[in-house]
């Protein structure tokens, strides 16, 4: 996925939560725009245990390995 496209998705004014799928089969739920730091080649995704509060860990994902983005219902 192009970094600019992901950046636009994360920073849209009316943020809509989404699930980010990567080529190794993993998926990451993004429920808040501050959860993702988009870089040119990689993006950092903060994850907490219950989806709220401070991040317990950060996943670093190569943008070229993002296969799809789908809305969370």
ChimeraX attribute file (.defattr): number of C-alpha atoms within 10 A of each C-alpha:
attribute: neighborCount
match mode: 1-to-1
recipient: residues
	/A:1	15
	/A:2	11
	/A:3	17
	/A:4	12
	/A:5	10
	/A:6	19
	/A:7	17
	/A:8	11
	/A:9	17
	/A:10	23
	/A:11	14
	/A:12	10
	/A:13	9
	/A:14	8
	/A:15	12
	/A:16	16
	/A:17	17
	/A:18	18
	/A:19	16
	/A:20	20
	/A:21	17
	/A:22	19
	/A:23	12
	/A:24	9
	/A:25	8
	/A:26	9
	/A:27	15
	/A:28	16
	/A:29	19
	/A:30	21
	/A:31	18
	/A:32	16
	/A:33	16
	/A:34	11
	/A:35	19
	/A:36	21
	/A:37	15
	/A:38	19
	/A:39	15
	/A:40	11
	/A:41	13
	/A:42	17
	/A:43	20
	/A:44	16
	/A:45	20
	/A:46	21
	/A:47	21
	/A:48	13
	/A:49	10
	/A:50	9
	/A:51	14
	/A:52	10
	/A:53	9
	/A:54	12
	/A:55	14
	/A:56	10
	/A:57	11
	/A:58	14
	/A:59	13
	/A:60	13
	/A:61	18
	/A:62	17
	/A:63	19
	/A:64	13
	/A:65	14
	/A:66	21
	/A:67	14
	/A:68	12
	/A:69	17
	/A:70	11
	/A:71	11
	/A:72	12
	/A:73	7
